[in-house]
Amino acid sequence: MQDFHEATAHIRQQIGDFQPEFGIILGTGLGDLVQDIDVQFTLPYAGIPHFPTSTVESHSGNLLAGTLAGRRVLVMQGRFHYYEGYTMPQVVFPVRVMKLLGIQKLFVSNASGGLNPDYDYSDLMLIDDHINLQPTNPLVGKNLDELGPRFPDMLEPYDHVLLSLAEEAARELGFADKVRRGVYASLPGPMLETPAEYRYLRTIGADAVGMSTVPEVIAAVHLCLPVLAVSVITDLCSPGKLRRVEIADILRVAAAAEPRLTALLKAVLAKV
């Protein structure tokens, strides 16, 4: 807990009496949302005690404090992944710090592969459940009772009220046909999956697959933080649509979807 309190104290010293309401984690290729934020403070991860640093392309590595749609937000401009060599507690360290700073809800985005054959490039999938295939999770080890219970219930990891608000917002914004609900499978990476693995994931009920999000969501549930998570479908992984993918392709499709994602998050913030 001392590490959390030291990081929290450092950030509080920088942002003063700014009181965040929402935390936002931006995934691969989705960093341009910050252009819509009235940024008041920019804190590089490298300067925050005990914070990891981003090593992945398109993850800028800043914690931003400002307003979006009139609401006070803390925004992670880049996240951390298990495949970067970090432990799970390091991966979710910022989520716990944001909670200690006062956020009331957490919004998470990611770029993912579409397993559902009905999905198309740049669709937005609202995650309503997940399958955790990471090799471990952030709650393994001694429980920190100050943060949450030893055995948190995962019956509803994604908040149904926020999901309904997001669907309502998509209808009002005129792109409900590009918004889905589905199950997200989280694997360690960094390699993409084989065709047989994609078939397996679809067989066990996954609609999309990626390398992040679930650790942060587990930590949020442990902290009793309601979560809204959105996957941007950047590549197609169903039979007949599967092809070789480069990071440039993922970034390009994520950039095309970003205006919708930004509009959706802003609309949900305004509704909460």
FENZISUL-V520998 format. One record per pair of residues at least 12 apart in sequence whose ideal C-beta (glycine too) atoms are under 8 Angstrom apart, sorted by the first residue. I is the first residue (numbers start at 1). GAP is how many residues later the second one is. Records with the same first field share a line. If there is no record, write none. Layout:
I=GAP + GAP
This chain:
1=143 + 145
3=46 + 47 + 90
4=46 + 89 + 92 + 93 + 96
5=95
6=43 + 44
7=41 + 42 + 43 + 44 + 86 + 90
8=89 + 92 + 93
10=37 + 38 + 39
11=32 + 37 + 52 + 86 + 90
12=89
14=27 + 29
15=25 + 26 + 28 + 50
18=22 + 23 + 47 + 54
19=53 + 83
20=45 + 52 + 53 + 54 + 78 + 81 + 82 + 83
21=50 + 51 + 52 + 81 + 82 + 83 + 84
22=49 + 50 + 51 + 52 + 81 + 82 + 83 + 84 + 85 + 247 + 250
23=50 + 51 + 52 + 53 + 72 + 75 + 76 + 80 + 82 + 83 + 84 + 202
24=44 + 49 + 50 + 51 + 52 + 82 + 83 + 84 + 85 + 241
25=50 + 51 + 54 + 69 + 70 + 81 + 82 + 83 + 84 + 191
26=49 + 50 + 51 + 52 + 53 + 83
27=52 + 81 + 82 + 83 + 84 + 185 + 186 + 205 + 227
28=28 + 29 + 30 + 31 + 82 + 83 + 206 + 222 + 223 + 226
29=29 + 82 + 203 + 205 + 221 + 222 + 224 + 225 + 226 + 229
30=79 + 80 + 81 + 202 + 224 + 228 + 231
31=27 + 28 + 29 + 46 + 47
32=223 + 226 + 230
33=42 + 225 + 228 + 229 + 232
34=30 + 41 + 43
36=32 + 226 + 230
37=27 + 29 + 30 + 31 + 36 + 38
38=28 + 29 + 30
39=25 + 26 + 27
40=25 + 26 + 27
41=23 + 24 + 25
42=20 + 21 + 22
43=19 + 20 + 21 + 22
44=17 + 18 + 19
45=16 + 17 + 18 + 33
46=15
48=15
50=43
51=12 + 42 + 43 + 46
52=28 + 32 + 34 + 38 + 39 + 41
54=24 + 25 + 26
55=29
56=22 + 25 + 28
57=190 + 194
58=20 + 193
59=18 + 19 + 20
60=17 + 18
61=16 + 17
62=15 + 16
63=12 + 13 + 14 + 31
64=13
68=197 + 198 + 201
69=196 + 197 + 198 + 200 + 201
70=199 + 200
71=198 + 199 + 201
73=196
74=24 + 27 + 29
76=18
79=12 + 15 + 133 + 137
80=13 + 14
81=108 + 109 + 130 + 131
82=52 + 53 + 54 + 106 + 107 + 129 + 133
83=105 + 106 + 107 + 128
88=46 + 48 + 49 + 50 + 52 + 127
89=49 + 52
91=47 + 124 + 125
92=46 + 123 + 124 + 126 + 127
95=121 + 124 + 125 + 128 + 130
96=51 + 123 + 127
99=48 + 121 + 124 + 126
103=122
104=121 + 122
105=54 + 57 + 120 + 121 + 122 + 123 + 167
106=110 + 114 + 119 + 120 + 121 + 122
107=120 + 121 + 122 + 123 + 158 + 161
108=105 + 108 + 109 + 119 + 120 + 121 + 122
109=120 + 121 + 122 + 123 + 152 + 156
110=74 + 100 + 102 + 103 + 119 + 120 + 121 + 122
111=99 + 120 + 121 + 123 + 139 + 142 + 143
112=13 + 72 + 96 + 97 + 98 + 119 + 120 + 121 + 122
113=79 + 80 + 85 + 95 + 96 + 97 + 120 + 121 + 122 + 123 + 124 + 132
114=93 + 94 + 119 + 121 + 122 + 123 + 124
115=70 + 83 + 86 + 87 + 91 + 92 + 93 + 94 + 122 + 123
116=64 + 66 + 86 + 91 + 92 + 122
117=121 + 122 + 123 + 124
118=62
119=61 + 88 + 89 + 114 + 117 + 119
120=58 + 113 + 116
121=112 + 113 + 114 + 115 + 132 + 135
122=56 + 110 + 111 + 112 + 131 + 134 + 135 + 138
123=55 + 56 + 57 + 109 + 110 + 134
124=46 + 54 + 55 + 56 + 106 + 107 + 108 + 109 + 133 + 136 + 137 + 140
125=54 + 55 + 56 + 57 + 59 + 82 + 83 + 105 + 106 + 107 + 108
126=32 + 37 + 40 + 41 + 53 + 54 + 55 + 56 + 102 + 103 + 104
127=31 + 55 + 56 + 57 + 81 + 86 + 102 + 103 + 104
128=30 + 32 + 35 + 53 + 54 + 55
129=28 + 29 + 54 + 55
130=27 + 28 + 53 + 54 + 55 + 56 + 83 + 84 + 87
131=52 + 53 + 54 + 55 + 70 + 73 + 74 + 75
132=54 + 82 + 86
133=52 + 53 + 54 + 55
134=52 + 53 + 54 + 80 + 81
135=53
137=77 + 78 + 81
138=77 + 80 + 81 + 84
139=13 + 79 + 80 + 83
147=75 + 76
148=73 + 74 + 75 + 76
149=73
152=66 + 69 + 70
153=68
154=64 + 67
157=60 + 61 + 64 + 70
158=59 + 69 + 70 + 71
159=67 + 68 + 69
161=65
162=64 + 65 + 66 + 106 + 110
163=18 + 65
165=103 + 106 + 107
166=13 + 62 + 64 + 98 + 102
167=12 + 14
168=103
169=94 + 95 + 98 + 99 + 102
170=94
172=95
173=87 + 90 + 91 + 94
175=85
178=82
179=85
180=27
182=24 + 25 + 26 + 49
183=22 + 23 + 24 + 25
184=22 + 23 + 24 + 25 + 26 + 29 + 30 + 45 + 47
185=16 + 19 + 21 + 23 + 24 + 25
186=23 + 24 + 25 + 26 + 27 + 28 + 29
187=22 + 23 + 24
188=23
189=22
190=21
192=53
193=16 + 44
195=44 + 47
198=39 + 40 + 44
199=40
202=36
208=23 + 25
209=28
210=21
213=16 + 18
217=12
228=40
230=31 + 34 + 35
232=21 + 22 + 25 + 26 + 29
233=20 + 24
234=15 + 16 + 19 + 20 + 23
235=14 + 15 + 18
